[in-house]
Amino acid sequence: MRPPGPDPRDAPAGAPRPRRRRPLTLSRREDLQGRLLVAPTVLVVLGFAVLPFLAVVLFAFLDVRLVDIPRLYLDELEFTGQNLATVWGSPRFWSAAGTTVVYAGASSAGAVLVGLAVALALRRPFRGRGLVRALVLVPYVLPVVAATTIWKTLLNPGYGLVNAVGVEWLGWAEPIAFLTTTSREFGPLEVPVALLCVIAFEVWKTFPLAFLFITARLQVVPGDIEEAAQIDGAGKTRVFRHLLLPQLAGVMALLAVLRFLWSFQNFNDIYLLTGGAGGTEVLAVRVYSELVVRANIGTASATGLLMTAMLLVVVAVYARMIKREQA
C-alpha cells in the first residue's frame, strides 16, 4: 500500500525531479566533525583575544577617557592619530621601552643560562636526584603573590633577612631599600638596584621551565658519542662546547625567544614587587598607569598597540632566522 501524498512519478513530463542529497563521504564527515570540535575554541579565542585586540586598535585612534564610556555613542566617535603621536613623543614611553628591553633581555638570558647550569648539574644520577629536581620546580609553581610576598619580606629595609645579614655580617653602613632605590654606587659602578632585583626575581621564578626543556633534550642526546669523545681525550669543556651545546642550541634559542616575549609583556611580577618605582616602570606598568591613574583609554591603548608592534618585530626576526637555518 502506497503512503498518502503525491507520487514523484505523477509529475508532468519535463518537470524537474527533486534532487536527493548525496551522503557525505568519510573525509567530509571527518572534516565536519573536526570543525564542530574546534568551534568552541575558536569562539573563545575570538571572544577573549581577537575582539579585545580590535577594541584596543579602535580606542588607540579615539579621544576617549574612562568617564566618557557610560555616555559614549557610535555617532559621536571622533577618530584621531593624536594618541599615537603623544605616546611616540613621550620621554616616559621611551624610558619605559628601554627598561622593558633590558628587563626582558636580561631575565630571559638569565633564566636560560641558570636552567642550563642546573640541568647539567643534575644530569648524572645520584641518590635523591628526584627530590632535588622536584624542589627545583617550586619557584615556577609557586603563586606569584606568594613569591613576591616572600621576596618583599626578605628585602625589606626594616626587618628583612638580607639587610640584617648585610648590616651584621657584611659591614653595610645602613640597610638598603632594594625595591625602591633607583641606583646606588658600588665602588666605581652605579648599579640599578631595583631593576636588578626584579630581574633576579624573574630569573628565579622562570628558570625551572628552561630546566625542564633542557633536561628533556639532554635525555635524548646519544651517550655513546660523548663517551667516545672522552675516551679520545676530550675534556668536559670541549665535550660540552662541541657535542652538547650544538644539540641544545635549538631548544635554548626557542626558550630565549619565548621568555623574551613573555617577560616583555610581564606586569604582575613588577607591579607586585615595586609598582614601577625605582626605575622599574616597564611598558606594561605604563599602560596600567595611563589607564587607571590618568584614566586615558586612548593613550593606554596606543601604548599597548606600540608594544604589540615591537613584539611582532621580535617574532619576525626569529621567524627569519628559522627560515634561514632551514634553507
C-alpha positions as CSV (number, residue, x, y, z in Angstrom):
1,M,0.0,0.0,0.0
2,R,1.5,3.4,-1.1
3,P,1.5,6.1,1.6
4,P,-0.6,9.1,1.1
5,G,0.9,12.1,-0.7
6,P,1.9,12.9,-4.2
7,D,3.8,10.3,-6.2
8,P,7.0,11.7,-7.9
9,R,6.1,9.5,-10.8
10,D,2.8,11.5,-11.3
11,A,4.8,14.7,-12.0
12,P,4.2,16.1,-15.5
13,A,6.7,15.4,-18.2
14,G,9.6,17.9,-18.2
15,A,9.2,18.9,-14.6
16,P,12.4,18.8,-12.6
17,R,12.7,15.9,-10.3
18,P,13.6,16.7,-6.6
19,R,17.3,16.2,-6.0
20,R,18.4,13.8,-3.4
21,R,21.1,14.8,-1.0
22,R,24.2,12.8,-1.5
23,P,25.5,11.0,1.6
24,L,28.6,12.6,3.0
25,T,31.8,10.9,2.3
26,L,34.1,9.7,5.1
27,S,36.6,12.6,4.6
28,R,33.8,15.2,4.6
29,R,32.2,13.8,7.7
30,E,35.6,13.9,9.5
31,D,36.1,17.5,8.3
32,L,32.7,18.5,9.6
33,Q,33.3,16.8,12.9
34,G,36.7,18.5,13.2
35,R,35.1,21.9,12.6
36,L,32.5,21.3,15.2
37,L,35.1,20.2,17.8
38,V,37.3,23.2,17.0
39,A,34.4,25.7,17.0
40,P,34.2,26.2,20.9
41,T,38.0,27.0,20.9
42,V,37.6,29.4,18.0
43,L,34.7,31.2,19.8
44,V,36.8,31.5,23.0
45,V,39.8,32.9,21.1
46,L,37.5,35.4,19.2
47,G,35.8,36.5,22.4
48,F,38.8,36.8,24.7
49,A,41.7,37.6,22.3
50,V,40.7,38.9,18.9
51,L,37.8,41.2,19.9
52,P,39.7,42.8,22.8
53,F,42.6,43.4,20.5
54,L,40.3,45.0,17.9
55,A,38.9,47.2,20.7
56,V,42.5,48.3,21.6
57,V,43.1,49.2,18.0
58,L,39.9,51.2,17.9
59,F,40.5,53.1,21.2
60,A,44.0,53.9,20.1
61,F,42.6,56.2,17.5
62,L,39.8,57.7,19.6
63,D,40.0,60.6,22.0
64,V,38.2,58.9,24.9
65,R,38.6,58.6,28.7
66,L,37.1,56.3,31.3
67,V,34.5,58.9,32.3
68,D,33.2,59.0,28.7
69,I,32.4,55.3,28.5
70,P,28.8,55.5,30.0
71,R,27.7,58.2,27.6
72,L,29.7,57.1,24.6
73,Y,27.7,56.8,21.3
74,L,28.9,55.5,18.0
75,D,27.7,58.6,16.1
76,E,29.9,60.7,18.4
77,L,33.2,58.9,17.8
78,E,36.0,61.1,16.6
79,F,39.0,59.4,15.2
80,T,42.4,61.0,15.7
81,G,46.0,60.0,15.5
82,Q,47.0,62.3,18.4
83,N,47.2,59.4,20.9
84,L,49.9,57.6,18.9
85,A,51.8,60.9,18.4
86,T,51.6,61.8,22.1
87,V,52.9,58.4,23.2
88,W,55.6,58.3,20.5
89,G,56.9,61.7,21.6
90,S,56.7,61.0,25.3
91,P,60.1,60.6,27.1
92,R,58.5,58.4,29.7
93,F,57.4,56.0,26.9
94,W,60.9,55.6,25.6
95,S,62.3,55.3,29.1
96,A,59.8,52.5,29.8
97,A,60.6,50.9,26.5
98,G,64.3,50.9,27.3
99,T,63.7,49.5,30.7
100,T,61.5,46.8,29.2
101,V,64.1,45.7,26.7
102,V,66.8,45.5,29.4
103,Y,64.4,43.7,31.8
104,A,63.2,41.2,29.2
105,G,66.6,40.5,27.6
106,A,68.5,40.1,31.0
107,S,65.8,38.0,32.6
108,S,65.3,35.7,29.5
109,A,69.1,35.2,29.1
110,G,69.5,34.6,32.9
111,A,66.6,32.1,33.0
112,V,68.0,30.1,30.1
113,L,71.6,30.1,31.5
114,V,70.6,29.2,35.0
115,G,68.3,26.5,33.7
116,L,71.2,25.1,31.6
117,A,73.5,25.1,34.6
118,V,71.0,23.3,36.8
119,A,70.2,20.8,34.1
120,L,73.8,19.9,33.6
121,A,74.4,19.7,37.4
122,L,71.5,17.3,37.9
123,R,72.2,15.3,34.7
124,R,74.1,12.4,36.3
125,P,72.2,10.0,38.6
126,F,72.8,10.4,42.4
127,R,70.9,9.5,45.5
128,G,67.9,11.9,46.0
129,R,68.1,13.4,42.5
130,G,64.3,13.0,42.0
131,L,63.7,15.0,45.2
132,V,66.1,17.7,44.2
133,R,64.5,18.0,40.7
134,A,61.1,18.4,42.3
135,L,62.4,21.1,44.6
136,V,63.9,23.0,41.6
137,L,60.3,23.3,40.2
138,V,59.0,25.0,43.4
139,P,59.6,28.6,42.2
140,Y,57.8,28.0,39.0
141,V,54.7,26.5,40.5
142,L,54.6,29.0,43.5
143,P,51.8,31.5,43.1
144,V,53.2,34.9,42.1
145,V,51.5,36.7,45.0
146,A,53.2,34.3,47.5
147,A,56.5,34.6,45.7
148,T,56.5,38.4,45.7
149,T,55.5,38.5,49.3
150,I,58.4,36.3,50.3
151,W,60.9,38.5,48.3
152,K,59.4,41.7,49.7
153,T,59.8,40.3,53.2
154,L,63.4,39.2,52.7
155,L,64.4,42.6,51.1
156,N,62.5,44.8,53.5
157,P,64.9,47.5,54.8
158,G,63.4,47.4,58.3
159,Y,63.1,43.7,59.2
160,G,64.3,41.8,56.1
161,L,66.8,39.0,56.4
162,V,69.0,40.3,53.6
163,N,69.6,43.6,55.2
164,A,70.0,42.1,58.6
165,V,72.8,39.8,57.3
166,G,74.3,42.7,55.4
167,V,74.4,45.1,58.3
168,E,75.5,42.5,60.9
169,W,78.0,40.4,58.9
170,L,78.9,42.2,55.7
171,G,79.6,45.6,57.1
172,W,76.9,47.6,55.4
173,A,76.7,51.1,56.8
174,E,72.9,51.1,56.6
175,P,70.0,49.0,55.3
176,I,69.3,49.2,51.5
177,A,65.8,49.7,50.2
178,F,66.2,47.2,47.4
179,L,62.8,47.6,45.8
180,T,62.6,51.4,45.7
181,T,66.3,52.5,45.2
182,T,66.8,53.6,41.6
183,S,70.6,53.3,41.6
184,R,73.4,53.0,44.1
185,E,77.2,53.4,43.7
186,F,79.2,50.3,44.5
187,G,82.8,51.4,44.0
188,P,83.3,52.8,40.5
189,L,80.0,51.3,39.3
190,E,76.5,52.7,39.5
191,V,74.1,49.8,39.9
192,P,70.4,49.9,39.2
193,V,69.3,48.3,42.4
194,A,65.5,47.9,42.0
195,L,65.8,46.8,38.3
196,L,68.4,44.1,39.2
197,C,66.1,42.9,42.0
198,V,63.1,42.4,39.6
199,I,65.4,40.8,37.0
200,A,66.7,38.4,39.7
201,F,63.2,37.6,40.8
202,E,62.1,36.9,37.2
203,V,65.2,34.6,36.7
204,W,64.5,32.7,39.9
205,K,60.8,32.4,39.1
206,T,61.1,31.2,35.5
207,F,64.4,29.2,35.2
208,P,62.6,25.9,36.1
209,L,60.8,26.0,32.8
210,A,64.2,26.2,30.9
211,F,65.5,23.5,33.2
212,L,62.6,21.1,32.2
213,F,63.1,21.7,28.4
214,I,66.9,21.4,28.6
215,T,66.7,18.3,30.7
216,A,64.3,16.6,28.3
217,R,66.7,17.4,25.4
218,L,69.7,16.1,27.3
219,Q,68.0,12.8,27.9
220,V,67.9,12.1,24.1
221,V,71.5,13.1,23.4
222,P,73.4,9.9,22.3
223,G,75.6,8.8,25.2
224,D,78.0,6.7,23.1
225,I,79.3,9.8,21.2
226,E,80.1,11.6,24.5
227,E,81.8,8.5,25.8
228,A,83.8,8.1,22.7
229,A,85.0,11.8,22.9
230,Q,86.1,11.3,26.5
231,I,88.0,8.2,25.5
232,D,89.8,10.1,22.8
233,G,90.9,12.6,25.4
234,A,88.4,15.4,25.1
235,G,87.8,17.2,28.4
236,K,84.4,18.1,29.9
237,T,84.6,21.7,28.5
238,R,85.3,20.5,24.9
239,V,82.6,17.9,25.2
240,F,80.1,20.5,26.2
241,R,81.2,23.0,23.7
242,H,81.4,20.7,20.6
243,L,78.9,18.0,21.4
244,L,76.3,19.1,23.9
245,L,75.9,22.8,23.1
246,P,75.1,22.2,19.4
247,Q,72.4,19.7,20.5
248,L,70.9,22.2,22.9
249,A,71.2,25.3,20.7
250,G,67.7,24.9,19.1
251,V,65.8,24.5,22.3
252,M,67.8,27.2,24.1
253,A,67.0,29.7,21.2
254,L,63.4,28.8,21.4
255,L,63.3,29.3,25.2
256,A,65.1,32.6,24.9
257,V,62.6,33.9,22.4
258,L,59.6,32.7,24.3
259,R,60.9,34.0,27.6
260,F,61.7,37.4,26.0
261,L,58.1,37.7,24.6
262,W,56.6,36.7,28.0
263,S,58.9,39.0,30.0
264,F,58.4,41.9,27.6
265,Q,54.7,42.0,28.5
266,N,55.0,40.9,32.1
267,F,53.0,43.0,34.5
268,N,52.2,41.0,37.7
269,D,55.8,40.5,39.0
270,I,57.0,44.1,38.7
271,Y,53.7,45.7,39.8
272,L,53.6,43.4,42.9
273,L,57.2,43.9,43.8
274,T,57.8,47.6,43.1
275,G,54.7,49.1,41.5
276,G,57.0,50.6,38.9
277,A,59.1,52.5,41.4
278,G,62.9,52.7,41.5
279,G,63.3,52.8,37.7
280,T,61.4,49.6,37.0
281,E,58.5,51.1,35.1
282,V,58.1,48.8,32.1
283,L,55.6,49.3,29.2
284,A,53.0,47.0,30.8
285,V,53.1,49.1,34.0
286,R,53.0,52.2,31.8
287,V,49.8,51.0,30.2
288,Y,48.3,50.4,33.6
289,S,49.2,53.9,34.8
290,E,47.8,55.5,31.7
291,L,44.5,53.6,32.0
292,V,43.9,53.6,35.8
293,V,45.9,56.7,37.1
294,R,45.3,59.1,34.2
295,A,42.0,57.4,33.1
296,N,43.1,57.9,29.5
297,I,41.9,54.9,27.4
298,G,43.3,56.4,24.2
299,T,46.9,56.7,25.3
300,A,46.8,53.4,27.1
301,S,45.6,51.7,24.0
302,A,48.2,53.4,21.9
303,T,50.9,52.3,24.2
304,G,49.7,48.7,24.1
305,L,49.5,48.9,20.3
306,L,53.1,50.0,20.1
307,M,54.1,47.2,22.5
308,T,52.4,44.8,20.1
309,A,54.3,46.2,17.1
310,M,57.6,45.8,19.0
311,L,56.8,42.2,19.8
312,L,55.9,41.5,16.2
313,V,59.4,42.7,15.2
314,V,61.0,40.2,17.5
315,V,58.8,37.4,16.2
316,A,59.6,38.4,12.6
317,V,63.3,38.3,13.3
318,Y,63.1,34.9,14.9
319,A,61.0,33.5,12.1
320,R,63.5,34.8,9.5
321,M,66.4,33.2,11.5
322,I,64.5,29.9,11.5
323,K,63.7,30.1,7.8
324,R,67.4,30.9,7.0
325,E,68.5,27.8,9.0
326,Q,66.1,25.5,7.2
327,A,67.1,26.8,3.8
